[in-house]
Amino acid sequence: MAERSPTLADVPRTYAELRRAVERTIIRGQQAADLARVRTYHETGRLIHEHVLLFKERADYGAKTIPKLAADVKVHRSVLLRCVQFFRAFPIVATWRQLSWAHFRELLPLADTRQQRALATEANRQGWPVARLVARIRELAPAGAVEPAPATRGETPARLEPARGTPGLHRIVEKTVGRSVDLGFRHYWPLKAEQAERFAAGDIVQIARDESLRAAAGATKDELFTYAAQLVRVVDGDTLAVALELSPGVFLEQKLRLRGLDCPEIGTPEGKAAKRFVDGLVANATALVIHTTKPDKYDRYLADVFLAQAGGEVFLNNALLENGHAVRKDAADFGDWQPDLL
């Protein structure tokens, strides 16, 4: 049967009719698109899961197959891994017909499978909007209590060797304005005449709050460009906006990319999970220390981030890698990142 063409009778006559018609059309379209997304991700997860099961005697088969598949179909491997996680967590997805992909996206990072399904069942029965589900998850789960992303399963994460210096150490350099303290980020503090007589270029010093200098005996260049910092905001899983204390009481705001890794895009469920993971860790931090490097030709600064917590210091870069929220990535690959946007 041929589809009926719209007629003048279908044209809304009043603004109220127009509003109702557009709302109905948008809602139907959004619902159809979301249902298609749920089905697509679930079926993709099923295909991969059942294929990998055929080769279950080969422990590393899935770890090798998924990256190859991601490269061949041009989809980030974290998306494929999340599809598999979705299928494994909710094998009969029709049980929760009222839930959208946005609901499932919030449930997947939870560590407790029973809690996942219990919340899904309650949200489905009560018709919870996503915001209500998020609020309930926050009530039940402490900050950061999320499941390691599926990338870690069956894989050994490539850890980074932390580069951690000592906050407050700086090197004396020769500049056009005379002998100066190199504070980093092209900021220099010219020495007073009596200070220039005491210290030579290459000396490593500390600046006191009264602006006096003292030699840092035994310090090495590897300890430089390390700062106490205050968090401005978590931009995404691998990017922080921070205020670095260049010298006592003098702060500089910078957006810094974490060294040696790459998190999924923030617009993806995996990217949001990575950001939540970082939010949870920094929320429990009592102090923040950042070591910076500038290893590439694009003049961008990369960071090793250390969080002081009650149980000890956490190296954020490795925490992301070890929990599957990031993959290794060299500095030369950061071709699309803009460091100057806070």
C-alpha positions as CSV (number, residue, x, y, z in Angstrom):
1,M,0.0,0.0,0.0
2,A,1.4,3.4,-1.1
3,E,2.3,5.9,1.7
4,R,-0.2,8.7,1.9
5,S,1.2,12.1,1.0
6,P,0.6,14.9,3.5
7,T,-2.3,17.3,2.7
8,L,-3.3,20.7,3.9
9,A,-5.4,19.0,6.5
10,D,-2.2,17.7,8.1
11,V,-0.8,21.2,8.6
12,P,-1.2,22.5,12.2
13,R,-3.5,25.5,12.3
14,T,-2.4,26.9,15.6
15,Y,0.8,27.2,17.5
16,A,-0.5,24.8,20.2
17,E,-1.2,22.2,17.5
18,L,2.2,22.8,16.0
19,R,3.9,22.3,19.4
20,R,2.0,19.1,20.1
21,A,2.7,17.7,16.6
22,V,6.4,18.4,16.8
23,E,6.6,17.0,20.4
24,R,4.9,13.8,19.2
25,T,7.2,13.5,16.2
26,I,10.4,14.2,18.1
27,I,9.5,11.8,20.9
28,R,8.6,9.0,18.5
29,G,11.8,9.5,16.6
30,Q,13.9,9.6,19.7
31,Q,12.3,6.5,21.0
32,A,12.8,4.6,17.8
33,A,16.4,5.7,17.6
34,D,17.1,4.7,21.1
35,L,15.5,1.3,20.7
36,A,17.6,0.8,17.6
37,R,20.7,1.8,19.6
38,V,19.9,-0.7,22.4
39,R,19.3,-3.5,19.9
40,T,22.4,-2.7,17.9
41,Y,24.8,-2.6,20.9
42,H,23.2,-5.7,22.4
43,E,23.4,-7.7,19.2
44,T,27.0,-6.6,18.6
45,G,27.9,-7.8,22.1
46,R,26.2,-11.1,21.5
47,L,28.0,-11.7,18.2
48,I,31.4,-11.0,19.7
49,H,30.7,-12.9,23.0
50,E,29.5,-16.0,21.2
51,H,32.3,-15.9,18.7
52,V,35.0,-15.6,21.4
53,L,33.3,-18.5,23.3
54,L,34.1,-20.8,20.3
55,F,37.8,-20.3,21.1
56,K,37.5,-20.2,24.9
57,E,40.5,-22.6,25.2
58,R,42.7,-19.8,23.9
59,A,42.8,-17.4,26.8
60,D,44.1,-14.5,24.8
61,Y,41.8,-14.9,21.8
62,G,39.4,-12.2,22.8
63,A,42.1,-9.8,23.8
64,K,43.7,-10.1,20.3
65,T,40.5,-10.3,18.3
66,I,38.7,-7.2,19.6
67,P,41.5,-4.7,18.8
68,K,41.8,-6.2,15.3
69,L,38.0,-6.0,14.8
70,A,37.9,-2.4,16.0
71,A,40.6,-1.5,13.5
72,D,38.9,-3.3,10.6
73,V,35.4,-1.9,11.2
74,K,36.8,1.5,12.3
75,V,35.1,1.6,15.7
76,H,37.0,2.4,18.9
77,R,37.7,-0.9,20.7
78,S,36.2,0.5,23.9
79,V,32.8,0.6,22.1
80,L,33.1,-3.0,21.2
81,L,34.1,-4.0,24.7
82,R,31.2,-2.1,26.1
83,C,28.9,-3.9,23.8
84,V,30.2,-7.2,25.1
85,Q,29.8,-6.0,28.7
86,F,26.2,-4.9,27.9
87,F,25.3,-8.3,26.5
88,R,26.9,-10.2,29.4
89,A,25.3,-8.0,32.1
90,F,21.8,-8.1,30.4
91,P,21.6,-11.2,28.2
92,I,17.8,-10.9,27.8
93,V,17.5,-7.2,27.3
94,A,13.7,-7.5,26.6
95,T,13.2,-8.0,30.3
96,W,13.8,-4.3,30.8
97,R,11.8,-2.9,27.8
98,Q,11.2,0.5,29.4
99,L,14.9,1.4,29.7
100,S,16.7,3.5,27.2
101,W,20.4,3.2,26.3
102,A,21.0,6.2,28.6
103,H,19.7,4.0,31.5
104,F,22.0,1.1,30.6
105,R,24.9,3.4,30.1
106,E,24.6,4.5,33.7
107,L,24.2,1.0,35.0
108,L,27.1,-0.7,33.2
109,P,30.0,0.8,35.3
110,L,28.6,-0.6,38.5
111,A,30.8,-3.3,40.0
112,D,28.0,-5.4,41.5
113,T,26.1,-7.4,38.8
114,R,23.2,-8.1,41.2
115,Q,22.9,-4.5,42.0
116,Q,22.9,-3.6,38.3
117,R,20.0,-5.9,37.6
118,A,18.1,-4.9,40.7
119,L,18.3,-1.3,39.8
120,A,17.4,-2.0,36.2
121,T,14.3,-3.9,37.4
122,E,13.2,-1.1,39.7
123,A,13.8,1.6,37.1
124,N,11.9,-0.4,34.5
125,R,8.9,-1.1,36.9
126,Q,8.7,2.4,38.2
127,G,9.4,4.1,34.9
128,W,12.3,6.1,36.3
129,P,13.8,8.8,34.1
130,V,17.6,8.7,33.8
131,A,18.1,11.4,36.3
132,R,16.3,9.4,39.0
133,L,18.4,6.3,38.2
134,V,21.6,8.4,38.5
135,A,20.5,9.8,41.8
136,R,19.7,6.3,43.1
137,I,23.1,5.0,41.9
138,R,24.8,7.8,43.8
139,E,22.9,6.9,46.9
140,L,24.0,3.3,46.8
141,A,27.5,3.4,45.5
142,P,30.4,5.4,47.0
143,A,32.4,7.7,44.7
144,G,34.6,5.8,42.3
145,A,33.0,2.4,43.1
146,V,32.6,1.5,39.5
147,E,33.6,-1.7,37.7
148,P,36.9,-1.7,35.9
149,A,36.2,-1.1,32.2
150,P,36.1,-4.4,30.2
151,A,39.3,-3.5,28.4
152,T,41.2,-4.9,31.4
153,R,39.7,-8.3,31.3
154,G,42.2,-10.8,29.9
155,E,44.8,-8.1,29.2
156,T,47.9,-6.9,31.1
157,P,47.8,-3.1,31.1
158,A,50.9,-1.4,29.9
159,R,51.8,0.7,32.9
160,L,53.7,3.9,32.9
161,E,56.8,4.6,34.9
162,P,55.8,7.6,37.0
163,A,57.7,10.8,36.6
164,R,57.3,12.6,40.0
165,G,59.5,15.4,41.0
166,T,59.5,17.7,44.0
167,P,57.1,20.7,44.1
168,G,58.8,24.1,44.5
169,L,62.2,23.3,42.9
170,H,63.3,25.5,40.0
171,R,66.4,26.0,37.9
172,I,68.4,29.2,37.4
173,V,68.7,30.2,33.7
174,E,70.2,33.1,31.7
175,K,67.5,35.2,30.0
176,T,67.5,38.6,28.2
177,V,66.4,40.2,31.4
178,G,69.3,38.6,33.2
179,R,69.7,35.6,35.5
180,S,66.2,34.3,36.4
181,V,64.3,31.5,38.0
182,D,62.6,29.3,35.4
183,L,59.1,28.7,36.8
184,G,57.9,26.8,33.8
185,F,55.3,27.6,31.2
186,R,57.6,30.4,29.9
187,H,57.3,32.2,33.2
188,Y,60.6,33.6,34.6
189,W,61.3,35.4,37.9
190,P,64.3,37.7,37.5
191,L,66.9,37.5,40.3
192,K,67.8,40.5,42.5
193,A,71.3,41.7,42.2
194,E,72.5,40.0,45.4
195,Q,70.8,36.8,44.4
196,A,72.4,36.8,41.0
197,E,75.8,37.0,42.7
198,R,75.0,33.9,44.8
199,F,73.5,31.6,42.2
200,A,74.8,30.6,38.8
201,A,72.9,29.3,35.7
202,G,72.0,25.6,36.2
203,D,71.7,25.9,40.0
204,I,68.5,24.4,41.5
205,V,66.8,26.5,44.1
206,Q,63.6,26.8,46.2
207,I,61.7,30.1,46.6
208,A,60.5,31.0,50.1
209,R,57.3,32.9,50.7
210,D,59.4,36.0,51.5
211,E,60.9,35.7,48.0
212,S,64.3,34.6,49.3
213,L,66.1,31.8,47.6
214,R,67.9,28.8,49.0
215,A,69.9,26.2,47.2
216,A,68.3,22.7,46.9
217,A,71.3,20.6,47.8
218,G,71.3,17.2,46.0
219,A,68.3,18.0,43.7
220,T,68.4,16.9,40.1
221,K,66.8,18.1,36.9
222,D,64.4,15.2,37.0
223,E,62.7,16.8,40.0
224,L,61.9,20.0,38.2
225,F,58.6,21.2,36.7
226,T,56.6,19.6,39.5
227,Y,53.8,21.6,41.2
228,A,51.3,21.5,44.0
229,A,48.0,22.2,42.3
230,Q,44.4,22.9,42.8
231,L,41.8,21.2,40.6
232,V,39.6,23.6,38.5
233,R,37.6,20.9,36.8
234,V,37.8,17.4,35.3
235,V,37.4,18.1,31.6
236,D,37.3,14.4,30.6
237,G,39.0,11.2,31.6
238,D,42.4,12.2,30.3
239,T,42.3,16.0,30.7
240,L,42.3,18.2,33.7
241,A,42.0,22.0,34.2
242,V,44.2,22.9,37.1
243,A,45.7,25.9,38.9
244,L,49.5,25.2,39.3
245,E,51.4,27.0,42.1
246,L,54.4,28.3,40.1
247,S,55.9,30.0,43.2
248,P,54.5,30.6,46.7
249,G,51.0,32.1,46.3
250,V,51.3,32.5,42.5
251,F,49.0,30.3,40.5
252,L,48.7,29.7,36.7
253,E,45.6,28.0,35.2
254,Q,46.4,25.4,32.6
255,K,44.6,22.6,30.8
256,L,46.8,19.5,30.9
257,R,46.5,16.2,29.0
258,L,47.6,13.1,31.0
259,R,50.8,11.6,29.7
260,G,51.0,8.3,27.9
261,L,47.3,7.4,27.6
262,D,44.1,8.1,25.7
263,C,40.5,7.8,27.1
264,P,37.4,7.4,24.9
265,E,35.6,10.5,23.7
266,I,33.5,12.2,26.4
267,G,30.4,11.9,24.2
268,T,30.5,8.1,24.5
269,P,29.4,5.9,27.4
270,E,33.0,4.8,27.9
271,G,34.2,8.4,27.9
272,K,31.6,9.3,30.5
273,A,32.6,6.3,32.6
274,A,36.3,7.4,32.5
275,K,35.3,10.9,33.6
276,R,33.2,9.5,36.5
277,F,36.2,7.3,37.5
278,V,38.5,10.4,37.7
279,D,35.8,12.5,39.4
280,G,35.5,9.8,42.1
281,L,39.3,9.7,42.7
282,V,39.9,13.4,42.8
283,A,36.9,13.9,45.1
284,N,38.7,11.8,47.7
285,A,42.1,13.5,47.2
286,T,43.5,15.7,50.0
287,A,46.3,17.1,47.7
288,L,47.3,17.2,44.1
289,V,50.8,17.1,42.7
290,I,51.5,17.4,39.0
291,H,54.7,16.8,37.1
292,T,54.7,18.3,33.6
293,T,56.7,17.6,30.4
294,K,56.7,19.1,27.0
295,P,57.8,16.3,24.7
296,D,56.4,17.2,21.3
297,K,56.8,19.8,18.6
298,Y,53.3,21.2,19.1
299,D,54.4,22.9,22.4
300,R,51.9,21.0,24.5
301,Y,52.4,20.1,28.1
302,L,51.6,16.6,29.3
303,A,51.1,15.6,32.9
304,D,51.8,12.9,35.5
305,V,49.1,13.4,38.2
306,F,49.5,12.2,41.8
307,L,46.6,12.2,44.2
308,A,47.2,12.1,48.0
309,Q,44.5,10.0,49.7
310,A,44.0,8.5,53.1
311,G,45.3,5.1,51.9
312,G,48.4,6.5,50.2
313,E,49.3,8.3,46.9
314,V,47.5,7.3,43.7
315,F,49.2,7.8,40.3
316,L,46.2,8.8,38.2
317,N,47.7,7.9,34.9
318,N,48.2,4.3,35.8
319,A,44.9,4.1,37.7
320,L,43.1,4.8,34.4
321,L,45.2,2.3,32.5
322,E,44.9,-0.4,35.2
323,N,41.1,-0.1,35.4
324,G,40.6,-0.2,31.6
325,H,39.4,3.4,31.2
326,A,42.3,4.3,28.9
327,V,44.8,2.8,26.4
328,R,48.4,3.7,25.9
329,K,49.1,6.6,23.5
330,D,52.3,8.4,22.7
331,A,52.7,12.1,22.8
332,A,53.2,12.3,19.0
333,D,49.6,10.9,18.5
334,F,47.9,13.8,20.2
335,G,47.3,15.6,17.0
336,D,43.7,16.7,17.6
337,W,44.0,18.1,21.2
338,Q,43.8,21.8,21.9
339,P,45.6,22.6,25.2
340,D,44.6,26.3,25.5
341,L,40.9,25.8,26.0
342,L,39.9,25.8,29.7
